[in-house]
Amino acid sequence: MIVLKQLKHYAKTNRTALVNREERLSYQELGARSDAFAAWLLDTFGKDCSPVVLCGDKETDFLPCIFGALKSGRAYVPIDSVVPDDRAAQIVADVQPTVIVDFTGRKLDVPAKVLAPAELEGIFSTPAEVSSENWIPDTAPAYILFTSGSTGRPKGVPITAGNLDAFCRGLLPFYREEEGVVLHQVSYSFDVSGCAVYAGISRGMPLFTVDHAMAADLQECFAALEKSELALWVSTPSFAELCVQSERFREGLLPHLRQFLFCGEVLTHTLCDTLAQRFPAARILNTYGPTEATVLVTAAKITGEMRRDSRSVPIGRPVDGVTLRLEQDGQTVTEEEQTGELLILGPTVGPGYFGRPDLTEKAFFTDPDTGLRGYRTGDLCYQKGGLYYYCGRADNQLKLNGYRIELEDVEANLQRIPNIRRAAVLPVRDADGKAQYLAAFLLLAEPDGLTPLRRAIQLKKEAAAYLPVYMIPRKLLTVDAFPLNVNGKIDKKALAAQLEGTP
């Protein structure tokens, strides 16, 4: 693996690998601790290469456990500290690990060996060196991430070491070697964290940790960031939206910042414009990719021309090694600006869903012409001039009063209204699940001093310039900040819960 080879190289130095509040971990310590954990796994479990489950947030020793698992030839399965116990139990039941490293103290009734932090210290204190012959092979899963399933049961997505190498080859051209400190805010259980962990470690960069508690307290977060010397920002757009609500979030706070990298959600013109004004020396990189195809498959450096364009912010061009195809009704789309479902082909496409051959068969395929592994994303896109543009989810289409509507289309057009920074649109359904009308939650750029009724009337008038009447939400609600889920995305389930009981 590229990242393990680079870690071995940098482990000969005393460069900082991780900053976690008051704790620092050098590359030398990261190399030694991950070797010690790998040696313990090999000595304790021998040829049993069951995945290693890691439960926690951003604890300092989480990172050595990740690389220790990989060095021992085992996949790791991260479970975030905020994941409910029943969901964590479902994941553990699916994976059936022989060892769980638990930083949370959660009670899991499982037959596996459970390691507490104190026991890890004993393991780390034993010097060891693990041969690269034991490292995870290219064809084996390096990690398994569990995403939401349509049945309510989490769905496992394994990604192989070979997939991760292909991802690194596509992303690393956007990272200069030893460029500076990279933000490590995204949860380990969300694949976007790989843009910090795998790319950052491969380039010998320090990771600056922002855990859940710090992310929830912007005053504390900004105080820490001010001392961070941060050079590369990695997050979802929603976390940056939260930060820009404070006027303090500007170049003076992060004078060394040279790049924003966004992934996981739609990036808006408003956020791009705000960041360009406040951080004129920093480039903005928008990326796109599903978990099933290893983090990201496209990237675009957002220019002033793109920011001024009336169309949505592009998700970019395919990164090296990735082939994209658009299909509509089973036929390849060849015309520019014609929308179709995005298909991803190439070495970043994973093997399928963990223990679910039925789901794998529906979404994954091998292209008969090229022999490449492929994945049907369910995302609607079009391309113009080699740039791809995201139009929404095929399964986010709904019929309302006979009209077919895409929720992302409504959101994008509401965000064209001057004082709306971000919009999230939900269908309101009856007892039978049929959509009755749309509701929109709106984050305003500036307070407007209007009552909710007068604001709704005014915004509906402005929305009529961009949307037909049948697409204008009936209910318009403002929020001071959007609730975020564990992955840093807007939590639409929490917004739906807020709708209950509103008139």
C-alpha positions as CSV (number, residue, x, y, z in Angstrom):
1,M,0.0,0.0,0.0
2,I,1.2,3.5,-0.9
3,V,0.3,4.9,2.6
4,L,2.1,2.1,4.4
5,K,5.3,2.5,2.3
6,Q,5.2,6.3,3.0
7,L,4.6,5.8,6.7
8,K,7.6,3.5,6.8
9,H,9.6,6.2,5.1
10,Y,8.5,9.1,7.4
11,A,8.7,6.9,10.5
12,K,12.5,7.4,10.3
13,T,11.9,11.0,11.2
14,N,10.5,12.8,14.2
15,R,8.0,14.9,12.2
16,T,4.6,15.5,13.8
17,A,2.0,13.0,12.4
18,L,-1.0,13.9,14.6
19,V,-2.0,16.8,16.9
20,N,-4.9,15.9,19.1
21,R,-5.7,18.7,21.6
22,E,-2.7,18.7,24.0
23,E,-1.2,15.4,22.6
24,R,1.2,15.0,19.8
25,L,2.2,11.8,17.9
26,S,5.3,11.8,15.8
27,Y,5.7,9.8,12.6
28,Q,8.3,7.7,14.5
29,E,5.8,7.0,17.3
30,L,3.1,6.3,14.8
31,G,5.3,3.8,13.0
32,A,6.4,2.1,16.2
33,R,2.9,1.9,17.8
34,S,1.3,0.6,14.6
35,D,4.1,-2.1,14.3
36,A,3.6,-3.1,18.0
37,F,-0.2,-3.4,17.5
38,A,0.3,-5.4,14.2
39,A,2.7,-7.7,16.0
40,W,0.3,-8.3,18.8
41,L,-2.5,-9.2,16.4
42,L,-0.3,-11.6,14.5
43,D,1.0,-13.2,17.7
44,T,-2.4,-13.4,19.3
45,F,-4.7,-14.5,16.4
46,G,-2.2,-16.0,13.9
47,K,-3.9,-16.7,10.6
48,D,-7.3,-15.5,11.7
49,C,-7.6,-12.3,9.7
50,S,-11.0,-11.3,10.9
51,P,-11.6,-7.5,10.8
52,V,-10.6,-5.3,13.7
53,V,-13.4,-3.1,15.1
54,L,-12.4,0.3,16.4
55,C,-14.9,2.2,18.5
56,G,-14.2,5.9,19.2
57,D,-13.9,9.4,18.0
58,K,-10.5,11.0,17.4
59,E,-8.5,9.5,20.2
60,T,-4.7,9.7,19.6
61,D,-4.3,5.9,19.6
62,F,-7.0,5.4,17.0
63,L,-4.6,6.1,14.1
64,P,-1.9,3.6,15.2
65,C,-4.6,0.9,15.5
66,I,-5.8,1.6,11.9
67,F,-2.3,1.2,10.5
68,G,-1.5,-1.7,12.8
69,A,-4.5,-3.6,11.5
70,L,-3.4,-2.9,7.9
71,K,0.2,-4.0,8.7
72,S,-1.1,-7.3,10.1
73,G,-3.1,-8.0,7.0
74,R,-6.5,-7.2,8.6
75,A,-9.3,-4.8,7.6
76,Y,-10.5,-2.3,10.2
77,V,-14.1,-1.3,10.9
78,P,-14.6,2.1,12.5
79,I,-17.7,2.7,14.7
80,D,-18.1,6.3,15.7
81,S,-18.6,7.1,19.4
82,V,-22.0,8.8,18.7
83,V,-23.4,5.7,16.9
84,P,-26.2,4.3,19.0
85,D,-25.5,1.0,20.8
86,D,-28.1,-1.0,18.9
87,R,-26.6,0.1,15.6
88,A,-23.1,-0.6,16.8
89,A,-24.2,-4.1,17.9
90,Q,-25.7,-4.7,14.4
91,I,-22.4,-3.8,12.8
92,V,-20.4,-6.1,15.2
93,A,-22.8,-8.9,14.6
94,D,-22.3,-8.6,10.8
95,V,-18.5,-8.4,11.0
96,Q,-18.0,-11.0,13.7
97,P,-14.5,-9.6,14.8
98,T,-12.1,-11.5,17.1
99,V,-10.9,-8.2,18.6
100,I,-12.6,-4.8,19.4
101,V,-10.6,-1.7,20.4
102,D,-13.0,0.3,22.5
103,F,-12.2,3.9,23.4
104,T,-15.8,4.6,24.4
105,G,-16.6,2.3,27.2
106,R,-19.8,1.1,25.5
107,K,-21.1,-2.2,26.6
108,L,-21.1,-4.7,23.7
109,D,-22.2,-8.3,24.6
110,V,-19.9,-10.0,22.1
111,P,-17.5,-13.0,22.2
112,A,-14.7,-10.9,20.8
113,K,-11.6,-9.8,22.8
114,V,-12.3,-6.2,23.8
115,L,-9.3,-4.0,24.4
116,A,-9.5,-0.8,26.6
117,P,-7.1,2.1,26.1
118,A,-5.0,1.0,29.2
119,E,-4.4,-2.4,27.6
120,L,-3.3,-0.7,24.4
121,E,-0.6,1.1,26.2
122,G,0.8,-2.2,27.3
123,I,0.9,-3.4,23.7
124,F,2.5,-0.2,22.4
125,S,5.2,-0.4,25.0
126,T,6.6,-3.7,23.5
127,P,9.0,-2.9,20.6
128,A,8.3,-4.8,17.4
129,E,8.9,-4.6,13.7
130,V,6.5,-6.2,11.2
131,S,7.6,-7.3,7.8
132,S,5.9,-5.8,4.8
133,E,5.1,-9.4,3.8
134,N,2.4,-9.3,6.5
135,W,0.8,-6.1,5.1
136,I,-2.7,-6.2,3.7
137,P,-2.7,-7.6,0.1
138,D,-4.1,-5.5,-2.7
139,T,-7.1,-7.7,-3.2
140,A,-8.1,-7.9,0.5
141,P,-10.5,-5.4,2.2
142,A,-8.5,-2.6,4.0
143,Y,-11.6,-1.2,5.7
144,I,-15.4,-1.8,5.8
145,L,-17.6,1.3,6.3
146,F,-21.2,0.9,7.2
147,T,-23.7,3.3,5.6
148,S,-27.5,3.7,5.9
149,G,-29.5,0.9,4.4
150,S,-33.0,1.3,3.0
151,T,-34.3,-1.3,5.4
152,G,-32.9,0.7,8.4
153,R,-30.1,-1.9,8.8
154,P,-26.5,-0.6,8.2
155,K,-25.0,-1.7,4.9
156,G,-21.3,-2.6,4.8
157,V,-19.0,-1.3,2.0
158,P,-15.6,-3.0,1.9
159,I,-12.8,-1.2,0.1
160,T,-9.6,-3.1,-0.8
161,A,-6.0,-2.0,-0.4
162,G,-5.8,-1.8,-4.2
163,N,-8.8,0.5,-4.3
164,L,-7.1,2.7,-1.7
165,D,-3.9,2.8,-3.7
166,A,-5.9,3.9,-6.8
167,F,-7.6,6.6,-4.7
168,C,-4.3,7.9,-3.5
169,R,-2.9,8.0,-7.0
170,G,-5.9,10.1,-8.1
171,L,-5.8,12.5,-5.1
172,L,-2.1,13.0,-4.3
173,P,-1.5,15.3,-7.3
174,F,-3.6,17.9,-5.4
175,Y,-1.3,17.6,-2.3
176,R,2.2,18.8,-2.4
177,E,4.7,16.8,-0.3
178,E,5.1,18.0,3.2
179,E,2.9,21.0,2.3
180,G,1.7,21.7,5.8
181,V,-0.9,20.8,8.4
182,V,-4.2,19.1,7.2
183,L,-7.5,19.3,9.0
184,H,-8.7,16.0,10.4
185,Q,-12.3,16.7,11.4
186,V,-14.3,14.2,9.4
187,S,-15.3,11.0,11.3
188,Y,-13.2,7.9,10.7
189,S,-16.5,6.1,9.9
190,F,-17.1,8.5,6.9
191,D,-14.9,7.8,3.9
192,V,-14.1,11.5,3.3
193,S,-11.7,11.2,6.3
194,G,-9.4,9.4,3.9
195,C,-8.7,12.8,2.2
196,A,-6.9,13.7,5.5
197,V,-5.7,10.3,6.8
198,Y,-4.5,8.5,3.6
199,A,-3.4,11.6,1.6
200,G,-2.0,13.5,4.6
201,I,0.1,10.6,5.9
202,S,1.2,9.7,2.3
203,R,2.6,13.2,2.0
204,G,4.2,13.3,5.5
205,M,1.8,16.0,6.7
206,P,0.6,16.6,10.3
207,L,-3.1,15.8,10.9
208,F,-4.8,18.4,13.1
209,T,-7.7,16.8,14.9
210,V,-11.1,18.4,15.6
211,D,-13.2,15.9,17.6
212,H,-17.0,16.0,18.0
213,A,-16.9,18.1,21.2
214,M,-14.6,20.7,19.6
215,A,-16.7,20.8,16.4
216,A,-19.8,21.5,18.5
217,D,-18.1,24.5,20.2
218,L,-16.9,26.9,17.5
219,Q,-15.3,29.2,20.1
220,E,-13.1,26.4,21.3
221,C,-12.6,25.1,17.7
222,F,-11.5,28.5,16.4
223,A,-9.1,29.0,19.4
224,A,-7.4,25.7,18.5
225,L,-7.4,26.4,14.8
226,E,-5.7,29.8,15.4
227,K,-2.7,27.9,16.7
228,S,-2.8,25.1,14.1
229,E,-0.9,26.6,11.2
230,L,-3.5,24.8,9.0
231,A,-2.6,24.6,5.3
232,L,-5.3,22.2,3.9
233,W,-8.9,22.1,4.9
234,V,-10.9,18.9,4.5
235,S,-14.6,18.7,5.4
236,T,-18.1,18.5,4.1
237,P,-19.6,21.8,2.9
238,S,-22.0,21.8,5.9
239,F,-19.2,22.1,8.4
240,A,-17.7,25.0,6.5
241,E,-21.2,26.6,6.4
242,L,-21.3,26.3,10.2
243,C,-17.9,28.0,10.4
244,V,-18.6,30.9,8.0
245,Q,-21.5,32.1,10.2
246,S,-18.8,33.6,12.4
247,E,-17.1,36.7,10.9
248,R,-14.0,35.4,12.7
249,F,-13.6,32.6,10.2
250,R,-11.4,34.3,7.7
251,E,-7.7,34.6,6.6
252,G,-6.6,36.2,9.9
253,L,-7.7,33.1,11.7
254,L,-5.9,30.7,9.3
255,P,-3.2,32.7,7.6
256,H,-1.4,29.6,6.2
257,L,-4.5,28.1,4.6
258,R,-3.9,27.3,0.9
259,Q,-6.7,24.8,-0.1
260,F,-10.2,23.9,0.8
261,L,-11.2,20.4,-0.2
262,F,-14.9,19.5,0.0
263,C,-16.6,16.2,-0.5
264,G,-19.7,14.4,0.6
265,E,-22.4,17.0,-0.2
266,V,-23.4,19.7,-2.8
267,L,-21.1,22.7,-2.7
268,T,-23.0,26.0,-3.2
269,H,-22.1,29.2,-5.0
270,T,-22.8,31.1,-1.8
271,L,-20.2,29.2,0.2
272,C,-17.7,29.4,-2.6
273,D,-18.2,33.2,-2.8
274,T,-17.9,33.7,0.9
275,L,-14.7,31.6,1.1
276,A,-13.2,33.4,-1.9
277,Q,-13.8,36.7,-0.2
278,R,-12.5,35.7,3.2
279,F,-9.6,33.5,2.1
280,P,-8.4,35.1,-1.2
281,A,-5.1,33.1,-1.2
282,A,-6.8,29.7,-0.8
283,R,-8.0,27.6,-3.7
284,I,-11.3,25.7,-3.5
285,L,-11.4,22.1,-4.6
286,N,-14.8,20.5,-5.1
287,T,-14.9,16.7,-5.3
288,Y,-17.4,14.0,-5.7
289,G,-17.5,10.3,-5.1
290,P,-19.6,7.5,-3.4
291,T,-18.3,5.3,-0.6
292,E,-18.5,2.3,-3.0
293,A,-15.9,3.9,-5.3
294,T,-13.4,4.9,-2.6
295,V,-14.1,8.4,-1.4
296,L,-13.9,10.5,-4.6
297,V,-13.6,10.1,-8.4
298,T,-13.8,13.7,-9.6
299,A,-12.3,17.0,-8.7
300,A,-12.5,20.6,-9.8
301,K,-10.6,23.7,-8.8
302,I,-13.3,26.3,-8.6
303,T,-12.5,29.4,-10.6
304,G,-14.0,32.8,-10.5
305,E,-15.7,32.0,-13.8
306,M,-17.3,28.9,-12.3
307,R,-18.5,30.9,-9.3
308,R,-20.2,33.4,-11.6
309,D,-21.8,30.7,-13.8
310,S,-25.5,30.4,-13.3
311,R,-25.3,26.6,-13.4
312,S,-24.4,24.6,-10.3
313,V,-20.8,24.3,-9.0
314,P,-19.2,21.5,-11.1
315,I,-18.1,18.3,-9.4
316,G,-15.2,18.3,-11.9
317,R,-13.3,16.0,-14.1
318,P,-12.5,12.3,-13.4
319,V,-9.2,11.9,-11.4
320,D,-6.4,9.7,-12.9
321,G,-7.5,6.1,-13.5
322,V,-11.2,6.8,-13.3
323,T,-13.6,6.4,-16.3
324,L,-17.1,7.9,-16.1
325,R,-20.1,7.1,-18.2
326,L,-23.7,8.5,-18.3
327,E,-26.6,6.3,-19.2
328,Q,-30.3,6.9,-19.7
329,D,-32.7,4.0,-20.1
330,G,-29.8,1.7,-20.7
331,Q,-28.2,3.7,-23.4
332,T,-25.0,5.7,-23.2
333,V,-25.5,9.5,-23.2
334,T,-23.2,11.1,-25.7
335,E,-24.6,14.6,-26.0
336,E,-23.4,17.5,-23.8
337,E,-25.8,18.7,-21.1
338,Q,-28.0,15.6,-21.4
339,T,-28.7,14.2,-18.0
340,G,-28.1,10.5,-17.2
341,E,-27.2,8.2,-14.4
342,L,-23.5,8.3,-13.6
343,L,-21.6,5.1,-13.9
344,I,-18.1,4.8,-12.4
345,L,-15.5,2.4,-13.9
346,G,-12.0,1.7,-12.8
347,P,-9.7,0.6,-10.0
348,T,-11.3,2.6,-7.2
349,V,-14.6,0.7,-7.6
350,G,-15.0,-1.7,-4.6
351,P,-15.9,-5.4,-4.6
352,G,-19.5,-4.9,-3.6
353,Y,-21.5,-4.9,-0.4
354,F,-20.4,-6.9,2.7
355,G,-22.4,-10.2,2.9
356,R,-25.0,-8.9,0.5
357,P,-24.6,-10.5,-3.0
358,D,-28.2,-9.5,-3.9
359,L,-27.4,-5.8,-3.5
360,T,-24.0,-6.2,-5.1
361,E,-25.5,-7.7,-8.2
362,K,-27.9,-4.7,-8.7
363,A,-25.3,-2.0,-8.3
364,F,-21.9,-3.4,-9.4
365,F,-20.8,-4.9,-12.7
366,T,-17.8,-5.7,-14.9
367,D,-17.8,-3.8,-18.2
368,P,-17.7,-6.4,-21.0
369,D,-15.8,-4.1,-23.4
370,T,-13.0,-2.9,-21.1
371,G,-13.1,-5.5,-18.3
372,L,-13.2,-2.7,-15.7
373,R,-15.1,-2.9,-12.5
374,G,-18.1,-0.6,-12.5
375,Y,-20.6,0.9,-10.1
376,R,-24.1,2.4,-10.8
377,T,-24.3,5.4,-8.6
378,G,-28.0,6.3,-8.8
379,D,-26.8,9.9,-9.2
380,L,-28.0,12.1,-12.1
381,C,-25.3,14.2,-13.8
382,Y,-24.5,15.8,-17.1
383,Q,-21.2,17.0,-18.6
384,K,-20.2,20.0,-20.5
385,G,-16.7,20.8,-21.8
386,G,-15.3,17.8,-19.9
387,L,-16.7,19.0,-16.6
388,Y,-19.4,17.0,-14.8
389,Y,-22.3,18.6,-13.0
390,Y,-24.4,16.9,-10.3
391,C,-28.2,17.1,-10.7
392,G,-29.4,15.0,-7.8
393,R,-30.3,11.5,-6.8
394,A,-32.5,9.4,-9.1
395,D,-34.3,8.1,-6.0
396,N,-34.8,11.6,-4.7
397,Q,-37.3,12.2,-7.4
398,L,-40.9,12.2,-6.3
399,K,-44.3,12.9,-7.9
400,L,-46.3,15.7,-6.4
401,N,-49.7,16.6,-7.9
402,G,-48.7,14.7,-11.0
403,Y,-45.4,16.6,-11.5
404,R,-42.0,14.8,-11.2
405,I,-39.7,16.8,-8.9
406,E,-36.1,16.4,-7.9
407,L,-35.5,17.8,-4.4
408,E,-31.9,18.9,-5.2
409,D,-33.3,21.0,-8.1
410,V,-35.6,22.8,-5.6
411,E,-32.7,23.3,-3.2
412,A,-30.3,24.6,-5.8
413,N,-32.9,27.2,-7.1
414,L,-33.8,28.4,-3.6
415,Q,-30.1,29.0,-3.0
416,R,-30.2,31.4,-5.9
417,I,-32.3,33.8,-3.8
418,P,-29.8,36.5,-2.6
419,N,-30.3,36.1,1.2
420,I,-30.5,32.3,1.3
421,R,-27.1,30.7,2.2
422,R,-28.3,27.1,2.3
423,A,-31.6,25.2,1.7
424,A,-32.7,21.7,2.6
425,V,-36.0,20.5,1.2
426,L,-38.1,17.6,2.4
427,P,-41.4,16.0,1.3
428,V,-44.2,16.0,3.8
429,R,-46.1,12.8,3.4
430,D,-49.5,11.5,4.5
431,A,-50.1,8.3,6.6
432,D,-49.8,6.2,3.4
433,G,-46.5,7.7,2.5
434,K,-47.7,9.8,-0.4
435,A,-46.1,13.2,-0.8
436,Q,-48.5,16.0,0.0
437,Y,-46.3,19.1,-0.3
438,L,-42.7,20.3,0.1
439,A,-41.2,21.9,3.2
440,A,-37.9,23.9,3.1
441,F,-35.5,24.7,5.9
442,L,-33.5,27.8,5.1
443,L,-30.3,29.3,6.5
444,L,-30.2,33.0,5.9
445,A,-27.1,34.9,5.1
446,E,-28.3,37.9,7.1
447,P,-31.2,38.5,9.5
448,D,-34.1,40.0,7.6
449,G,-36.2,41.4,10.5
450,L,-39.4,39.8,9.1
451,T,-42.0,37.8,10.9
452,P,-42.2,34.1,9.8
453,L,-45.4,34.8,7.8
454,R,-44.0,37.9,6.0
455,R,-40.7,36.2,5.3
456,A,-42.5,33.2,3.8
457,I,-44.6,35.5,1.6
458,Q,-41.5,37.4,0.5
459,L,-39.4,34.3,-0.2
460,K,-42.2,32.7,-2.2
461,K,-42.3,35.7,-4.5
462,E,-38.6,35.6,-5.0
463,A,-38.6,31.9,-5.6
464,A,-41.1,32.3,-8.4
465,A,-38.3,33.9,-10.4
466,Y,-36.4,30.5,-10.4
467,L,-39.1,27.8,-9.9
468,P,-42.5,26.9,-11.3
469,V,-45.3,27.3,-8.8
470,Y,-45.6,23.5,-8.3
471,M,-42.0,23.3,-7.1
472,I,-42.2,26.1,-4.6
473,P,-42.3,24.6,-1.0
474,R,-45.5,25.3,0.8
475,K,-43.8,25.6,4.2
476,L,-40.6,27.7,4.6
477,L,-38.8,27.6,7.9
478,T,-35.5,29.3,8.9
479,V,-32.8,27.7,11.0
480,D,-29.9,29.3,12.9
481,A,-27.8,26.3,11.9
482,F,-28.5,23.0,10.3
483,P,-28.2,19.8,12.4
484,L,-25.3,17.7,11.2
485,N,-25.1,13.9,11.4
486,V,-22.0,11.9,12.3
487,N,-20.6,12.3,8.8
488,G,-20.9,16.1,8.9
489,K,-23.8,16.2,6.5
490,I,-27.1,18.0,7.0
491,D,-29.2,15.6,9.1
492,K,-32.5,15.5,7.2
493,K,-34.0,13.0,9.6
494,A,-33.6,15.5,12.4
495,L,-35.2,18.2,10.2
496,A,-38.1,15.8,9.5
497,A,-38.6,15.4,13.2
498,Q,-38.7,19.2,13.6
499,L,-41.6,19.3,11.1
500,E,-43.8,17.1,13.3
501,G,-46.1,19.4,15.2
502,T,-45.5,22.5,13.2
503,P,-48.7,24.1,11.8
